Amino acid sequence: MTPPRCNENRLTAKLGIDYPVIQGPLGGLSSQKLTAAVSKFGGLGSFGALNLSPEAIKDVIAEIRSLTSKPFAMNLWVSQEDEGVRRSDESAFNRSLAPIARHLAELGAPLPTYKPYSPATRFEDQVRALIDAKVPVFSFIFGIPPKEILQECEAKHIVTIGTATTPEEAAALQEAGVDAIVASGVESGGHRGSFLRAADDSLTGIFSLVPRIADTVNVPVIAAGGIADARGVIAALALGAEAVQMGTVFLACEESGASLLHRQTLRGRRAGHTALTKGFTGRLARGIHNRLMEELNQQGTEILPYPLQRALVRNLAIPAEAAGRSDLLPLWAGQSANLSTCTDVSAFLSSLVEEVLEIAGPIMQWSAARREKRILRKANS
């Protein structure tokens, strides 16, 4: 039996969802099946399309729509390359290859050869595919799309969700006209999407970040980072969020696009030790601490700009996964990975909603009332 709706608010109404739960887009570990499963339940499923061509994006959208008639989100990265990527040369490539070369040899995999950088996709082309398909929700990280894109989304009734890692980023997103803002705490797995300051200088925990952003902006705030069970949901709502975004918990589900090895590791004790690294992609991100991360985090190791480092490490990840070597894989996970119990999306969400309703009715009513007072206070100031 589907649990009753909980904590209906302006965000759930705008998104057309029953529960204030958003599945994190999960980058290259998304799956149409997972996205549809979360949306069918009454949350908002998301699909990370950062590496897909416009044609592939259209196919993904069509498949999700064949699986559910409920709203869903497509997610893109506004900034798709780092400074210096076009100047990076063969010497830099060889220096960055050195730390993983012996692992490739051990696995019997060939050494990759240098190729000049050529972007595989353009944000402008990807977002055009989303808009032309009239997706229900367009979410994004690593910046703010051009004004014309946000205006076109508004005209076509596409809900826009930006991502902030600081109150200043949240203010910039609100000024640009987004409909809602994800407050991404340092606890988050994978990439958090800082864009006004360096990621290393934007490391705020969710308990500090959510109330500060909620007090800065008038649009709905979505809490993300380390939320894995009913306790995290309740805390986020009490802090001023109108929904939560959960990523790592869904990675462990059978419906996710994560490999079996990744899912098994998330369910094991090792998932409790996560750390930040630039070594996997060139951009700061959180994953399970393992041998590969430790070696790439060593002082003096040269890391290529994004996306060159990501492409380089992928040459190791593919044979390592085939060999069952989780110690040599980028294993994305947030700080609460050990709290993840999800193996089936519907069962997990049913249990989550029931537990939230059971223990947090008064808290949710209090947080909703406080939020309304804050909104009125801002309107009158």
HUCOR-V531496 format. One record per run of one state. SS is the DSSP state (H for helix, E for strand, C for the rest). FROM is the first residue (numbers start at 0). TO is the last residue. Records with the same first field share a line. If there is no record, write none. Layout:
SS->FROM-TO / FROM-TO
This chain:
C->0-8 / 15-19 / 23-25 / 29-30 / 41-42 / 48-52 / 67-70 / 77-88 / 107-121 / 132-135 / 141-145 / 155-157 / 164-165 / 176-178 / 184-188 / 191-197 / 201-204 / 216-218 / 224-228 / 238-241 / 246-246 / 251-258 / 266-267 / 272-272 / 277-283 / 288-289 / 296-306 / 322-324 / 328-330 / 332-335 / 339-343 / 380-380
H->9-14 / 26-28 / 31-40 / 53-66 / 89-106 / 122-131 / 146-154 / 166-175 / 198-200 / 205-215 / 229-237 / 247-250 / 259-265 / 268-271 / 290-295 / 307-321 / 325-327 / 336-338 / 344-379
E->20-22 / 43-47 / 71-76 / 136-140 / 158-163 / 179-183 / 189-190 / 219-223 / 242-245 / 273-276 / 284-287 / 331-331
